[in-house]
Amino acid sequence: MFWKVLDPKKAALEVENYMSAISWASQTALRDVIGKTMLSDMLEGRDKISSVLQKIIDERTEPWGIKVNSVEVKDVLIPPALEDAMSMQAQAERERQARVILGDSERQVAEKFGEAALTYINNPVALHLRAMNMLYEGLKENSTIVIVPSSVVETMQLGSMAGLTALTMGIGQEKANKEKEANKITE
């Protein structure tokens, strides 16, 4: 803190020891400001805190003939226990934000599915082609047994389980042929 005595008479007569009084006024103001300020604001806005402190201290010392020119908050020391608490709070906030983003993404996906459903509702051919493509992709990638509701089988005109088996075998054979070709190239 930088200050100067403007009126030596007031400084000598209004308080017993103006240097000690300035120190006490400064400490009291600092406690008041710290008590009213969030720690994150304190760490980010030291200039703002400095100007608030200067104003408060200057108001207290003006009757003594003393002018506070400036107050500079140089460093803020945080106890280790408080650092741990702040770290946990920051982690909880990041997790909350991640959940909000995930929820928003799920909402957007649901909206797109709704739009797709509106596209297919009046276009059974497009729905039929999409269903066939989804079945093909699922069988091609996984080569596992896929249980398909009978209504889907009927709309795809695959006949019965024999049609699905033939489709599965065809995809399986196609995959086996690709693997053989890849093996020949590496040899």
LUMGU-228748 format. One line per field, with one value per residue: chain; residue in one letter; residue number from 1; x, y, z of N, C-alpha, C, O in turn. Coordinates in pm, whole numbers, m for minus. Each point is the difference from the previous one (the first is absolute). Layout:
<nodes>
unit: A, ...
code: a, ...
pos: NUM, ...
n.xx: X, ...
n.yy: Y, ...
n.zz: Z, ...
ca.xx: X, ...
ca.yy: Y, ...
ca.zz: Z, ...
c.xx: X, ...
c.yy: Y, ...
c.zz: Z, ...
o.xx: X, ...
o.yy: Y, ...
o.zz: Z, ...
</nodes>
This chain:
<nodes>
unit: A, A, A, A, A, A, A, A, A, A, A, A, A, A, A, A, A, A, A, A, A, A, A, A, A, A, A, A, A, A, A, A, A, A, A, A, A, A, A, A, A, A, A, A, A, A, A, A, A, A, A, A, A, A, A, A, A, A, A, A, A, A, A, A, A, A, A, A, A, A, A, A, A, A, A, A, A, A, A, A, A, A, A, A, A, A, A, A, A, A, A, A, A, A, A, A, A, A, A, A, A, A, A, A, A, A, A, A, A, A, A, A, A, A, A, A, A, A, A, A, A, A, A, A, A, A, A, A, A, A, A, A, A, A, A, A, A, A, A, A, A, A, A, A, A, A, A, A, A, A, A, A, A, A, A, A, A, A, A, A, A, A, A, A, A, A, A, A, A, A, A, A, A, A, A, A, A, A, A, A, A, A, A, A, A, A, A
code: m, f, w, k, v, l, d, p, k, k, a, a, l, e, v, e, n, y, m, s, a, i, s, w, a, s, q, t, a, l, r, d, v, i, g, k, t, m, l, s, d, m, l, e, g, r, d, k, i, s, s, v, l, q, k, i, i, d, e, r, t, e, p, w, g, i, k, v, n, s, v, e, v, k, d, v, l, i, p, p, a, l, e, d, a, m, s, m, q, a, q, a, e, r, e, r, q, a, r, v, i, l, g, d, s, e, r, q, v, a, e, k, f, g, e, a, a, l, t, y, i, n, n, p, v, a, l, h, l, r, a, m, n, m, l, y, e, g, l, k, e, n, s, t, i, v, i, v, p, s, s, v, v, e, t, m, q, l, g, s, m, a, g, l, t, a, l, t, m, g, i, g, q, e, k, a, n, k, e, k, e, a, n, k, i, t, e
pos: 1, 2, 3, 4, 5, 6, 7, 8, 9, 10, 11, 12, 13, 14, 15, 16, 17, 18, 19, 20, 21, 22, 23, 24, 25, 26, 27, 28, 29, 30, 31, 32, 33, 34, 35, 36, 37, 38, 39, 40, 41, 42, 43, 44, 45, 46, 47, 48, 49, 50, 51, 52, 53, 54, 55, 56, 57, 58, 59, 60, 61, 62, 63, 64, 65, 66, 67, 68, 69, 70, 71, 72, 73, 74, 75, 76, 77, 78, 79, 80, 81, 82, 83, 84, 85, 86, 87, 88, 89, 90, 91, 92, 93, 94, 95, 96, 97, 98, 99, 100, 101, 102, 103, 104, 105, 106, 107, 108, 109, 110, 111, 112, 113, 114, 115, 116, 117, 118, 119, 120, 121, 122, 123, 124, 125, 126, 127, 128, 129, 130, 131, 132, 133, 134, 135, 136, 137, 138, 139, 140, 141, 142, 143, 144, 145, 146, 147, 148, 149, 150, 151, 152, 153, 154, 155, 156, 157, 158, 159, 160, 161, 162, 163, 164, 165, 166, 167, 168, 169, 170, 171, 172, 173, 174, 175, 176, 177, 178, 179, 180, 181, 182, 183, 184, 185, 186, 187
n.xx: 85, m135, 161, m185, 191, m223, m86, 184, m80, m77, 151, 45, m128, 29, 217, m76, m112, 68, 196, 15, m11, 190, 163, m19, 66, 220, 101, m20, 129, 208, 23, 12, 190, 163, m27, 84, 204, m104, m13, m190, m176, m21, m81, m225, m112, 195, m2, m111, 101, 139, m96, m47, 160, 65, m134, 10, 165, m25, m140, 105, 97, m173, m139, 92, m161, m146, 192, m207, 221, 106, m140, 169, m165, 128, m63, m37, 2, 71, m164, 176, m16, 100, 220, 53, m7, 183, 171, m11, 62, 219, 97, m25, 145, 207, 24, 22, 201, 143, m27, 100, 221, 75, m14, 167, 188, 3, 46, 217, 115, m22, 126, 215, 35, 13, 198, 156, m21, 77, 218, 63, m24, 127, 148, m201, m45, m83, m221, m139, m24, m150, m218, m77, m54, m198, m181, m54, m91, m222, m131, m48, m136, m222, m110, m147, m18, m102, m23, m82, m37, m144, m53, 151, m19, m161, 43, 104, m189, 14, m204, 185, m65, m170, m200, m123, m123, m192, m180, m114, m148, m200, m144, m133, m175, m185, m128, m144, m188, m156, m131, m168, m185, m146, m138, m177, m165, m133, m142
n.yy: m116, 92, 63, 129, 70, m27, m152, 121, 190, 8, 34, 219, 125, m27, 8, m184, m169, 204, 28, 71, 223, 108, 5, 140, 210, 34, 15, 195, 174, 0, 64, 222, 111, m7, 138, 191, m58, 15, m204, m106, 57, m126, m208, m7, 6, m90, m26, m178, m201, m37, m54, m219, m147, m8, m107, m224, m100, m16, m162, m197, m28, m48, m146, m176, 25, m170, 33, m89, m30, m116, m115, m78, m64, m22, m13, m171, 53, m169, 36, m95, 58, 196, m16, m85, 140, 130, m97, m14, 184, 39, m115, 79, 164, m61, m66, 165, 103, m113, 29, 182, m3, m101, 113, 145, m85, m39, 184, 60, m115, 61, 177, m42, m68, 165, 107, m100, 29, 199, m18, m84, 175, 162, m85, m77, 126, 206, 13, m13, 181, 149, m40, 48, 214, 72, m54, 120, 205, m2, m23, 187, 146, m22, 39, 162, m131, m5, 86, m135, 210, m131, 123, m27, m170, 22, 123, m139, m60, 20, 85, m115, m158, m100, 101, m34, m189, m2, 92, m118, m150, 84, 48, m165, m56, 128, m46, m169, 50, 107, m129, m105, 120, 21, m176, 3, 137, m75, m118
n.zz: 0, m157, 141, 14, 93, 25, 142, m49, m89, m215, m161, m8, m139, m220, m50, 105, m102, m68, 98, 212, 32, m52, 153, 177, m31, 17, 200, 113, m57, 87, 215, 37, m41, 153, 175, m81, 65, m200, 96, m52, 131, 184, m30, m11, 195, m65, m222, m80, 2, m174, m196, m24, m54, m213, m142, m15, m114, m223, m66, m18, m200, m130, 99, m97, m158, 13, m111, m28, 17, 160, m134, 125, m137, 182, 216, m141, 217, m130, 150, 106, 217, 47, 48, 203, 175, 26, 109, 224, 111, 26, 168, 208, 47, 64, 213, 152, 22, 130, 220, 85, 38, 186, 194, 35, 89, 221, 122, 22, 157, 215, 57, 55, 213, 152, 19, 129, 222, 70, 47, 199, 134, m83, 147, m66, m176, 25, 39, m176, m130, 74, m36, m204, m41, 76, m122, m181, 27, 33, m180, m113, 98, 9, m189, 44, 178, m200, 206, m162, 69, 112, 180, 163, 144, 155, 183, 143, 97, 227, 22, m35, 144, m107, 15, 186, 7, m116, 100, 154, m72, m59, 166, 81, m130, 20, 179, m17, m115, 116, 131, m108, m49, 167, 25, m139, 66, 163, m123
ca.xx: m85, 74, m79, 80, m65, m32, m19, 74, m68, m105, 65, 55, m100, m123, 26, 117, 116, m61, 59, m67, m141, m7, 19, m123, m106, 31, m29, m145, m55, 38, m87, m135, m3, 21, m120, m110, 44, 22, 143, 33, 5, 117, 118, m3, m17, 74, m7, m129, 8, 90, m69, m101, 74, 47, m115, m43, 104, 8, m114, 28, 117, m18, m16, 128, 89, 87, m54, 51, 23, m31, 14, 33, m3, 109, m9, m104, 43, m114, 39, m10, m134, m90, 35, m63, m144, m22, 23, m118, m111, 23, m25, m145, m55, 31, m89, m134, m2, 4, m134, m89, 32, m50, m146, m34, 27, m106, m119, 18, m15, m143, m65, 32, m78, m138, m4, 12, m127, m95, 37, m38, m141, m75, 82, 31, 114, 121, 10, 38, 141, 80, m2, 86, 138, 39, 19, 121, 116, 14, 50, 132, 97, 6, m15, m64, m142, m82, m142, m75, m145, m57, m58, 109, 33, m106, 10, 118, m29, 107, m63, m2, 134, 89, 47, 99, 119, 68, 61, 113, 105, 57, 88, 113, 84, 65, 104, 105, 73, 85, 110, 92, 74, 94, 107, 82, 80, 107, 96
ca.yy: 116, 126, 111, 116, 90, 128, 99, m51, 39, m100, m130, 0, 26, m79, m136, m6, m43, m16, m114, m119, 9, m38, m146, m66, 28, m84, m140, m15, 8, m122, m108, 24, m29, m145, m68, 23, m36, m141, m26, 1, 140, 58, m43, 54, 144, 70, 145, 48, m4, 107, 129, 2, 22, 139, 87, m20, 50, 146, 58, m9, 82, 140, 91, 15, 78, m94, m41, m128, 13, m127, m127, m106, m136, m65, m145, m61, m133, m86, m118, m125, m62, 76, m36, m129, 23, 68, m98, m88, 79, 16, m129, m20, 89, m59, m116, 52, 50, m116, m59, 91, m16, m132, 10, 81, m85, m100, 69, 27, m127, m33, 88, m50, m122, 44, 50, m116, m72, 75, m26, m136, m29, 5, m58, m137, m53, 49, m72, m137, 2, 30, m119, m100, 46, m19, m144, m37, 52, m74, m134, 11, 37, m88, m140, m73, m21, 117, m35, 106, m23, m56, 105, 56, m100, 5, 122, m9, m110, m100, m130, m57, m14, m46, 121, 65, m85, 17, 132, m9, m81, 78, 101, m73, m46, 120, 36, m102, 25, 118, m41, m80, 92, 75, m93, m22, 120, 8, m111
ca.zz: 0, m8, 55, 43, 95, m62, 106, 115, 124, 24, 23, 136, 102, m14, 47, 87, m78, m133, m71, 52, m38, m142, m5, 47, m99, m117, 33, 13, m136, m70, 49, m52, m143, m17, 46, m93, m135, m32, m18, m143, m41, 64, m74, m135, m6, 105, m25, 50, 147, 40, m8, 107, 124, 1, 28, 140, 92, m17, 72, 144, 40, m42, 115, 69, m86, m73, m130, m50, m145, m68, 72, m98, 50, m72, m5, 82, 43, 29, 78, m77, 12, m86, m138, m26, m13, m128, m105, m4, m52, m143, m63, m1, m101, m132, m18, m24, m136, m91, 0, m74, m142, m41, m7, m117, m117, m9, m45, m141, m71, 2, m98, m135, m21, m25, m137, m89, 4, m83, m139, m36, 27, m126, m106, 43, m76, 66, 126, m36, m38, 119, 85, m64, 15, 140, 20, m72, 72, 126, m27, m59, 101, 117, m40, 109, m23, 27, 5, m64, 13, m122, m84, m79, m101, m102, m79, m85, m92, 5, 10, 135, 56, m106, m69, 86, 5, m127, 3, 92, m62, m110, 57, 58, m110, m53, 96, m10, m125, 22, 85, m81, m87, 82, 34, m119, m25, 101, m19
c.xx: 90, m92, 91, m84, m22, m11, 69, m68, m109, 63, 54, m109, m124, 17, 127, 126, m52, 58, m66, m147, m19, 14, m127, m115, 20, m35, m150, m66, 29, m88, m141, m12, 16, m125, m116, 32, 17, 148, 40, 8, 126, 127, 7, 1, 69, m4, m128, 1, 89, m71, m108, 68, 47, m114, m40, 101, 10, m115, 25, 113, m15, m21, 131, 99, 96, m71, 66, 11, m34, 20, 25, m1, 101, m22, m112, 46, m122, 49, m20, m138, m100, 29, m65, m150, m33, 17, m120, m120, 15, m27, m149, m66, 27, m90, m142, m11, 0, m138, m99, 24, m53, m152, m46, 23, m110, m131, 7, m18, m148, m76, 25, m75, m146, m16, 8, m131, m104, 29, m51, m150, m83, 76, 40, 118, 131, 20, 47, 150, 90, 8, 91, 148, 49, 25, 130, 125, 23, 55, 143, 106, 17, 2, m51, m147, m76, m145, m79, m148, m59, m61, 107, 38, m103, 13, 121, m14, 114, m58, m7, 142, 100, 58, 105, 129, 80, 71, 125, 114, 67, 97, 123, 97, 78, 116, 118, 84, 95, 121, 102, 84, 104, 120, 93, 93, 117, 103, 96
c.yy: 123, 113, 115, 87, 133, 111, m52, 32, m102, m135, m9, 10, m91, m145, 0, m33, m31, m118, m131, m2, m38, m151, m73, 20, m88, m146, m25, 2, m126, m118, 15, m41, m149, m76, 11, m46, m150, m20, 4, 143, 67, m35, 63, 152, 76, 152, 59, 6, 113, 135, 13, 27, 145, 93, m9, 62, 152, 70, 1, 94, 147, 94, 23, 82, m86, m44, m131, 12, m128, m117, m106, m134, m78, m149, m46, m141, m80, m120, m129, m66, 70, m27, m132, 16, 68, m95, m93, 75, 17, m131, m27, 88, m53, m120, 46, 49, m114, m65, 87, m15, m133, 3, 78, m80, m103, 63, 27, m127, m39, 86, m50, m129, 35, 51, m115, m77, 70, m20, m137, m26, m3, m63, m143, m62, 43, m72, m144, m6, 26, m122, m108, 37, m21, m147, m46, 44, m75, m139, 3, 25, m107, m148, m85, m17, 126, m45, 119, m30, m44, 106, 64, m96, 4, 125, m2, m111, m99, m140, m47, m1, m47, 118, 72, m79, 16, 136, m2, m79, 75, 104, m67, m45, 118, 42, m98, 21, 120, m36, m82, 89, 78, m88, m25, 119, 6, m112, 36
c.zz: 0, 46, 36, 93, m71, 105, 127, 134, 36, 33, 142, 106, m6, 49, 82, m78, m141, m78, 45, m41, m146, m14, 42, m99, m124, 25, 9, m138, m79, 43, m54, m147, m25, 39, m98, m142, m14, m30, m147, m53, 55, m80, m138, m3, 111, m18, 54, 153, 50, m2, 107, 134, 11, 39, 148, 97, m9, 73, 151, 43, m38, 119, 76, m83, m80, m128, m43, m152, m75, 96, m106, 70, m83, m18, 92, 33, 43, 81, m81, 8, m90, m147, m39, m22, m132, m117, m14, m60, m152, m74, m8, m106, m140, m28, m30, m145, m102, m8, m76, m150, m52, m14, m122, m128, m19, m49, m151, m83, m6, m100, m142, m31, m28, m142, m100, m3, m85, m148, m45, 10, m130, m116, 39, m77, 65, 133, m25, m34, 121, 91, m57, 17, 143, 29, m66, 75, 131, m21, m54, 107, 108, m32, 118, m35, 41, m3, m52, 17, m133, m90, m88, m112, m113, m85, m91, m103, m8, 16, 143, 54, m105, m77, 81, 5, m129, m5, 87, m64, m114, 52, 60, m108, m59, 90, m9, m125, 15, 84, m78, m89, 80, 39, m119, m24, 98, m17, m102
o.xx: 99, m112, 122, m123, 96, 35, m59, 11, m8, m47, 1, 16, m64, m98, 86, 103, m53, m72, m33, m54, m98, m72, m42, m77, m97, m62, m51, m88, m85, m47, m63, m94, m72, m38, m87, m85, 55, 65, 106, 86, 60, 88, 108, 53, m65, m1, 1, m47, m29, 17, m22, m49, m12, 19, m21, m38, 16, 21, m40, m1, 78, 58, 8, 115, 107, m118, 122, m101, m63, 72, m70, 78, m20, 21, m27, 18, m83, 97, m91, m48, m88, m92, m51, m56, m99, m73, m43, m77, m98, m57, m49, m95, m87, m48, m68, m99, m67, m42, m87, m95, m57, m54, m97, m80, m46, m74, m99, m60, m49, m91, m91, m47, m65, m100, m71, m43, m79, m92, m50, m50, m94, m39, 112, 69, 92, 113, 84, 71, 107, 106, 73, 84, 113, 96, 77, 93, 114, 85, 80, 107, 113, 53, 49, m49, 18, m47, 7, m43, 44, 1, m29, 24, 34, m16, 0, 84, 39, 75, m91, 86, 119, 117, 101, 109, 123, 113, 104, 116, 122, 107, 112, 122, 118, 107, 115, 122, 112, 111, 121, 121, 112, 113, 122, 115, 111, 110, 89
o.yy: 7, 14, m14, 1, 66, 115, m79, m77, m45, m70, m107, m55, m23, m62, 87, 65, m109, m61, m85, m105, m66, m62, m95, m92, m51, m65, m101, m82, m51, m77, m98, m69, m57, m96, m87, 9, m67, 88, 52, 32, 86, 84, 29, 60, 73, 73, 108, 97, 63, 80, 109, 81, 62, 89, 101, 72, 68, 105, 93, 50, 82, 109, 95, 21, 46, m33, m11, 19, 4, 8, m5, m24, m20, m54, 62, m82, 48, m65, m7, m54, m64, m4, m14, m59, m34, 7, m30, m58, m12, 2, m49, m43, 7, m17, m60, m28, 8, m40, m51, m5, m6, m53, m37, 8, m23, m61, m18, 2, m44, m49, 0, m20, m64, m29, 0, m45, m66, 0, m15, m94, m78, 15, m21, m85, m80, m35, m51, m89, m60, m30, m65, m86, m43, m34, m75, m78, m29, m45, m88, m60, m32, m79, m110, 55, 52, m59, 110, m112, 44, m15, 39, 43, m9, m7, 65, m15, m49, m97, 37, 74, 28, m1, 46, 56, 7, 10, 55, 40, m10, 19, 51, 8, m13, 38, 41, m15, m4, 46, 16, m20, 21, 48, m11, m18, 38, 12, m79
o.zz: 73, m49, 8, m7, m40, m25, 74, 95, 114, 90, 61, 109, 103, 43, m16, 16, m24, m79, m83, m32, m35, m78, m66, m25, m57, m84, m50, m28, m72, m84, m39, m39, m83, m67, m1, m89, 87, m57, m34, m82, m65, m17, m51, m94, 75, 98, 60, 60, 102, 93, 54, 79, 105, 83, 66, 92, 102, 61, 69, 113, 48, 2, 78, 41, m38, 1, m4, m68, m106, 100, m101, 93, m120, m109, 103, m91, 79, m38, m83, m100, m58, m82, m111, m92, m66, m99, m112, m76, m73, m110, m102, m65, m87, m112, m84, m68, m102, m108, m71, m78, m109, m97, m65, m94, m112, m77, m71, m107, m104, m68, m83, m112, m83, m66, m101, m107, m68, m82, m111, m61, m11, m116, 47, 55, 15, 35, 74, 48, 13, 54, 74, 26, 21, 70, 59, 18, 36, 78, 32, m4, 38, 78, 25, m98, 110, m97, 54, m26, m106, m122, m113, m113, m117, m122, m105, m88, m107, m4, 73, m46, 8, m38, m55, m2, 4, m49, m37, 10, m18, m58, m14, 18, m33, m48, 5, 4, m50, m27, 19, m13, m48, 3, 19, m41, m39, 53, m32
</nodes>
